[in-house]
Amino acid sequence: MSRDSFFCITVVFALLAVPIRSAIAQETGTVTGTASRAAEGDVLGSVSVTVAGTGQTTVTGTDGKYTLRRVPAGPQTIVFRWLGYRPSEVQVVVEPGATVTADAALEAVAVSLGEIVVEGASRAPERITEAPAAISVVPEQVLQSTAVTGQAPLALGTVPGVDVTQSGVNDFNVNARGFNSSLNRRVLVLQDGRDLAIAFLGAQEWNGLTQSLQDLGRVEMVRGPGSALYGANAFSGVVNITTPTAREILGNRLTVAGGELESFRADGRHASVFADGRLGFRLNGGYNRSDTYSRSRTERDGTSLQEEYAPATDEPVPLTVEARPLEGQSANAAGEVTGDRDPLVNIYGAGRLDYYLDNGSVVSLDGGAARVENEIFVTGIGRVQVSKAMKPYLRAAWAADRFNVFGFWNSRTSLDPQFSLTSGLPLEERSDIFHLEGQSNWNFQEERGRVVFGASARNTNVNTSGTLMNLVNDDRSDNLYSAYGQVEYRIVPEVRLVGAARFDEGDLIESQFSPKAAVVYSPTEDHSFRLSVNQAFQTPNYSEFFLQVPVATPTQAPRTLEGGVEQYYQAIRASLPPSALAGLSITDNLPWNFSQFTPALALGNEDLDVEKV
C-alpha cells in the first residue's frame, strides 16, 4: 500500500467516525450571574462556568461576572468550577429570548488532585490521577510570576523530573527523565496541537513565542516516552500548551516591566465577544529588549572563553577562537573587541477569531508572527547568532467534546543572514511546515471504555541556499504520514487498562511502530499507581542528515602532509637500488591531490537511523 493511500484511508476513517452534530436551530435564552467566595463574599475571577450536558462554557471576569448566551430553553444546570473551591451547581429555567440570573458562592476547600483535568497523556480529557502517564500542570501563579521574563522554560523548570539547561538569555533546552545538554531536543512542545520546533534543527526558539506566558492558559508536562500518541521526538516527554478561547479571557491587560541586563518588556492583550456572543476575538502584541550574557570570543590567543568563565569555575577551560564578534562589535588584528553589543529584540503579535456553535464546539482561526534579533544559540557547529529572523504561523481548528480537526502552517525565514561565529560565514534558512490532523474519541459500555484515534499528514520544506546543506540535498520537500489510536477499559472502578499504538511513515525515516501499554490503579480519588511500558523514537533533524558547512578557516595541512610524504618516498627511492624497490608500491606521486587550501567541514550523515527508547 502506498503512503498516500494509507494516509487517505486513515484520515477518511478518522473523520467518518467523528460524531459531528449539526447546530440545530432552537429557542434559546441568556444566563448571567456572579461567582464569589462563600466566606468573604469577594468576587472570584477565572471561574469556569458551564451549562451541563451542552459543552457551552465561559469564565468569570475580574469582576466575577459572566454571561452565557444561546443557552437552550428549558431547565438547565449551571456548573461552577475553580481549583481550590468546591464545585457548585445552580438550577435555572431558561425562557426563550429572556435572561435568567444564576449566582454562585464557592466554598474554599483543600486542593484535590482528582479535580485537575488534563489532556496531554491521552489526547482527551481525564482526571490527572487517572492519566496513564506521569503528568504535571504548571501552576497559574508560576506562569504569572515568570511572565515578566518572557522565559517559558523557567516555568517548566518547576515541574518535578524536568531539567532545564540555559545557554543564553533565551537559549534553553528542556528534558525529562534523563541527562540534559545544550543540544538536547527530546521533548516535543505543542501549542494547541501546533509543533513549535523549527524544521532545520528540530528544536525550539523560545524567544519566538507569539503570546505572553500570562495568556498561555494550561501548560502540561507529560514525562516519559510519548511516541505512541504523539510520534517522532516525543522521546522523553511532551509539553502540551492549550491557550484559552477569547471568551475565557475577556477584557484588557497591559504589562510593562524592566530589570537586569537593561531589559524592557511591554505586552498587551484585548479579548471580547460580539454578535450576541457567537463570535469572539483576541488580539495581543508585545516588545522585549535586553542585553545578553554572551560575549565575543575572538582574541587570537584563545583566552576569551577562559576570561569569560574565570569567575564561574575552577575547572580547566579550553582555548577557543571565533572568527566573528557579536553584532555591534568589531575586532582588531589581535581579536580584541570594541563597541557595544546590539541588544536582543523580540517583537511579536497574534490574533484569534472564535465561532461558538450551539452544540458547544468551537471553530477557530488564529495566526501571528514573531521577529527575533541578535539571539545567540549553541549548535553542533558552535555558536550561531540570528541577526534577524521572522516566524509567522497560521492555524485553523474545529474542536468539540468528541472530535478535533485542525491544520497549521509554521514558517521561519532569515530576513538577514545568521552567522556562524566560529567560521564567520553567513547562513541562510527558509523553512515551512504544513500539517493536517483529525482526531476523534468515543465511549462505550456505559463509559467504562474509551477509544481515541486519529491520523495526520505533514509536509516540510527546507531551503538553506547552499549555506547549510549541499545543493544536491538542499531546497527539499519531505512528507510524513501517521495514524494512532488508544483504547482504555475500566475492568473494575479502581483499575483501568490502557493500550495505544502509532504508525509513522515518511520520506526521511523507515516505517516506525510505537506501542504502549499501561495499568492504572486508583484506590482513592487522589492517589494512583501506574505500571506502563512505552516505546518512543527520535528522528535525526535536517542538520544531522544533510549538514555541510565550513566550521573553520581552510587549512594547508593536508596539502603540506601530502607533499611531505611524497618527498620522503622520493628520498627512499633515490637511496635504494631498484632491486630493493621491486614489489613495493612507493611513489612520489600520491593520488590524494589535496588542493592548496582544504576546507574544514561539518558533515551530516544521510544513513542515520532513528534513535529508540
ChimeraX attribute file (.defattr): number of C-alpha atoms within 10 A of each C-alpha:
attribute: neighborCount
match mode: 1-to-1
recipient: residues
	/A:1	5
	/A:2	6
	/A:3	16
	/A:4	11
	/A:5	10
	/A:6	14
	/A:7	19
	/A:8	15
	/A:9	13
	/A:10	20
	/A:11	22
	/A:12	14
	/A:13	15
	/A:14	24
	/A:15	19
	/A:16	11
	/A:17	17
	/A:18	20
	/A:19	14
	/A:20	13
	/A:21	9
	/A:22	9
	/A:23	11
	/A:24	9
	/A:25	8
	/A:26	11
	/A:27	14
	/A:28	18
	/A:29	19
	/A:30	21
	/A:31	23
	/A:32	14
	/A:33	16
	/A:34	20
	/A:35	29
	/A:36	21
	/A:37	16
	/A:38	14
	/A:39	10
	/A:40	9
	/A:41	11
	/A:42	13
	/A:43	20
	/A:44	20
	/A:45	19
	/A:46	21
	/A:47	25
	/A:48	18
	/A:49	25
	/A:50	19
	/A:51	21
	/A:52	13
	/A:53	11
	/A:54	15
	/A:55	16
	/A:56	21
	/A:57	20
	/A:58	23
	/A:59	24
	/A:60	25
	/A:61	21
	/A:62	15
	/A:63	14
	/A:64	19
	/A:65	19
	/A:66	25
	/A:67	20
	/A:68	22
	/A:69	19
	/A:70	21
	/A:71	23
	/A:72	21
	/A:73	17
	/A:74	13
	/A:75	11
	/A:76	18
	/A:77	15
	/A:78	22
	/A:79	18
	/A:80	25
	/A:81	19
	/A:82	20
	/A:83	17
	/A:84	15
	/A:85	20
	/A:86	18
	/A:87	18
	/A:88	17
	/A:89	19
	/A:90	14
	/A:91	11
	/A:92	15
	/A:93	16
	/A:94	22
	/A:95	18
	/A:96	16
	/A:97	13
	/A:98	11
	/A:99	18
	/A:100	13
	/A:101	14
	/A:102	19
	/A:103	19
	/A:104	21
	/A:105	21
	/A:106	24
	/A:107	15
	/A:108	15
	/A:109	11
	/A:110	9
	/A:111	14
	/A:112	15
	/A:113	16
	/A:114	15
	/A:115	20
	/A:116	15
	/A:117	16
	/A:118	25
	/A:119	19
	/A:120	28
	/A:121	25
	/A:122	24
	/A:123	19
	/A:124	20
	/A:125	13
	/A:126	18
	/A:127	15
	/A:128	25
	/A:129	26
	/A:130	26
	/A:131	23
	/A:132	26
	/A:133	24
	/A:134	17
	/A:135	23
	/A:136	20
	/A:137	20
	/A:138	18
	/A:139	15
	/A:140	17
	/A:141	11
	/A:142	15
	/A:143	24
	/A:144	15
	/A:145	12
	/A:146	18
	/A:147	23
	/A:148	20
	/A:149	19
	/A:150	20
	/A:151	20
	/A:152	19
	/A:153	20
	/A:154	20
	/A:155	22
	/A:156	24
	/A:157	16
	/A:158	14
	/A:159	18
	/A:160	13
	/A:161	15
	/A:162	20
	/A:163	20
	/A:164	19
	/A:165	18
	/A:166	15
	/A:167	18
	/A:168	15
	/A:169	20
	/A:170	21
	/A:171	19
	/A:172	25
	/A:173	23
	/A:174	28
	/A:175	26
	/A:176	23
	/A:177	14
	/A:178	12
	/A:179	8
	/A:180	17
	/A:181	16
	/A:182	18
	/A:183	17
	/A:184	16
	/A:185	23
	/A:186	25
	/A:187	28
	/A:188	29
	/A:189	23
	/A:190	19
	/A:191	16
	/A:192	16
	/A:193	20
	/A:194	19
	/A:195	19
	/A:196	19
	/A:197	19
	/A:198	18
	/A:199	23
	/A:200	24
	/A:201	17
	/A:202	20
	/A:203	22
	/A:204	21
	/A:205	19
	/A:206	18
	/A:207	24
	/A:208	21
	/A:209	26
	/A:210	25
	/A:211	25
	/A:212	27
	/A:213	22
	/A:214	20
	/A:215	18
	/A:216	21
	/A:217	18
	/A:218	18
	/A:219	24
	/A:220	23
	/A:221	27
	/A:222	27
	/A:223	25
	/A:224	24
	/A:225	29
	/A:226	29
	/A:227	32
	/A:228	28
	/A:229	28
	/A:230	26
	/A:231	25
	/A:232	24
	/A:233	27
	/A:234	26
	/A:235	27
	/A:236	25
	/A:237	29
	/A:238	27
	/A:239	22
	/A:240	25
	/A:241	21
	/A:242	18
	/A:243	16
	/A:244	14
	/A:245	21
	/A:246	24
	/A:247	26
	/A:248	22
	/A:249	24
	/A:250	23
	/A:251	15
	/A:252	13
	/A:253	14
	/A:254	12
	/A:255	14
	/A:256	13
	/A:257	13
	/A:258	15
	/A:259	11
	/A:260	8
	/A:261	13
	/A:262	11
	/A:263	17
	/A:264	18
	/A:265	20
	/A:266	17
	/A:267	22
	/A:268	17
	/A:269	23
	/A:270	17
	/A:271	21
	/A:272	17
	/A:273	18
	/A:274	9
	/A:275	8
	/A:276	11
	/A:277	16
	/A:278	16
	/A:279	19
	/A:280	22
	/A:281	21
	/A:282	23
	/A:283	19
	/A:284	22
	/A:285	21
	/A:286	21
	/A:287	17
	/A:288	22
	/A:289	18
	/A:290	19
	/A:291	19
	/A:292	19
	/A:293	10
	/A:294	15
	/A:295	14
	/A:296	24
	/A:297	27
	/A:298	27
	/A:299	22
	/A:300	17
	/A:301	11
	/A:302	16
	/A:303	16
	/A:304	21
	/A:305	19
	/A:306	16
	/A:307	12
	/A:308	14
	/A:309	13
	/A:310	12
	/A:311	8
	/A:312	8
	/A:313	9
	/A:314	8
	/A:315	8
	/A:316	9
	/A:317	14
	/A:318	11
	/A:319	14
	/A:320	16
	/A:321	21
	/A:322	23
	/A:323	20
	/A:324	21
	/A:325	24
	/A:326	25
	/A:327	19
	/A:328	12
	/A:329	15
	/A:330	17
	/A:331	18
	/A:332	11
	/A:333	9
	/A:334	10
	/A:335	21
	/A:336	16
	/A:337	18
	/A:338	13
	/A:339	11
	/A:340	12
	/A:341	18
	/A:342	17
	/A:343	19
	/A:344	21
	/A:345	21
	/A:346	24
	/A:347	21
	/A:348	24
	/A:349	22
	/A:350	21
	/A:351	21
	/A:352	20
	/A:353	20
	/A:354	22
	/A:355	20
	/A:356	20
	/A:357	18
	/A:358	21
	/A:359	19
	/A:360	16
	/A:361	22
	/A:362	21
	/A:363	18
	/A:364	21
	/A:365	18
	/A:366	18
	/A:367	18
	/A:368	20
	/A:369	23
	/A:370	23
	/A:371	23
	/A:372	24
	/A:373	23
	/A:374	24
	/A:375	28
	/A:376	26
	/A:377	22
	/A:378	16
	/A:379	14
	/A:380	13
	/A:381	19
	/A:382	13
	/A:383	17
	/A:384	24
	/A:385	22
	/A:386	24
	/A:387	22
	/A:388	18
	/A:389	23
	/A:390	20
	/A:391	23
	/A:392	20
	/A:393	21
	/A:394	19
	/A:395	21
	/A:396	19
	/A:397	21
	/A:398	17
	/A:399	17
	/A:400	20
	/A:401	17
	/A:402	17
	/A:403	23
	/A:404	22
	/A:405	21
	/A:406	21
	/A:407	20
	/A:408	22
	/A:409	20
	/A:410	23
	/A:411	20
	/A:412	23
	/A:413	19
	/A:414	20
	/A:415	17
	/A:416	16
	/A:417	17
	/A:418	23
	/A:419	23
	/A:420	26
	/A:421	25
	/A:422	22
	/A:423	22
	/A:424	18
	/A:425	19
	/A:426	17
	/A:427	20
	/A:428	19
	/A:429	22
	/A:430	20
	/A:431	21
	/A:432	22
	/A:433	22
	/A:434	18
	/A:435	22
	/A:436	19
	/A:437	22
	/A:438	24
	/A:439	25
	/A:440	25
	/A:441	22
	/A:442	18
	/A:443	15
	/A:444	11
	/A:445	9
	/A:446	7
	/A:447	10
	/A:448	14
	/A:449	17
	/A:450	18
	/A:451	19
	/A:452	22
	/A:453	25
	/A:454	27
	/A:455	27
	/A:456	23
	/A:457	22
	/A:458	18
	/A:459	17
	/A:460	19
	/A:461	18
	/A:462	22
	/A:463	21
	/A:464	21
	/A:465	15
	/A:466	18
	/A:467	18
	/A:468	23
	/A:469	22
	/A:470	17
	/A:471	15
	/A:472	9
	/A:473	17
	/A:474	19
	/A:475	17
	/A:476	13
	/A:477	14
	/A:478	13
	/A:479	18
	/A:480	18
	/A:481	24
	/A:482	27
	/A:483	28
	/A:484	25
	/A:485	22
	/A:486	22
	/A:487	19
	/A:488	22
	/A:489	19
	/A:490	18
	/A:491	11
	/A:492	10
	/A:493	10
	/A:494	14
	/A:495	17
	/A:496	21
	/A:497	19
	/A:498	21
	/A:499	20
	/A:500	22
	/A:501	22
	/A:502	23
	/A:503	19
	/A:504	23
	/A:505	19
	/A:506	17
	/A:507	13
	/A:508	19
	/A:509	15
	/A:510	12
	/A:511	12
	/A:512	19
	/A:513	19
	/A:514	23
	/A:515	21
	/A:516	21
	/A:517	19
	/A:518	19
	/A:519	21
	/A:520	21
	/A:521	21
	/A:522	17
	/A:523	12
	/A:524	10
	/A:525	15
	/A:526	15
	/A:527	14
	/A:528	17
	/A:529	13
	/A:530	17
	/A:531	12
	/A:532	16
	/A:533	11
	/A:534	19
	/A:535	19
	/A:536	28
	/A:537	23
	/A:538	21
	/A:539	21
	/A:540	23
	/A:541	21
	/A:542	21
	/A:543	23
	/A:544	19
	/A:545	20
	/A:546	23
	/A:547	24
	/A:548	21
	/A:549	23
	/A:550	20
	/A:551	21
	/A:552	20
	/A:553	16
	/A:554	14
	/A:555	14
	/A:556	14
	/A:557	13
	/A:558	17
	/A:559	17
	/A:560	15
	/A:561	12
	/A:562	18
	/A:563	17
	/A:564	13
	/A:565	16
	/A:566	17
	/A:567	15
	/A:568	15
	/A:569	18
	/A:570	15
	/A:571	12
	/A:572	15
	/A:573	16
	/A:574	10
	/A:575	9
	/A:576	10
	/A:577	10
	/A:578	10
	/A:579	7
	/A:580	9
	/A:581	12
	/A:582	9
	/A:583	8
	/A:584	7
	/A:585	8
	/A:586	15
	/A:587	15
	/A:588	18
	/A:589	14
	/A:590	13
	/A:591	8
	/A:592	9
	/A:593	11
	/A:594	16
	/A:595	12
	/A:596	13
	/A:597	14
	/A:598	14
	/A:599	16
	/A:600	15
	/A:601	15
	/A:602	17
	/A:603	19
	/A:604	19
	/A:605	14
	/A:606	15
	/A:607	12
	/A:608	14
	/A:609	14
	/A:610	17
	/A:611	13
	/A:612	15
	/A:613	11
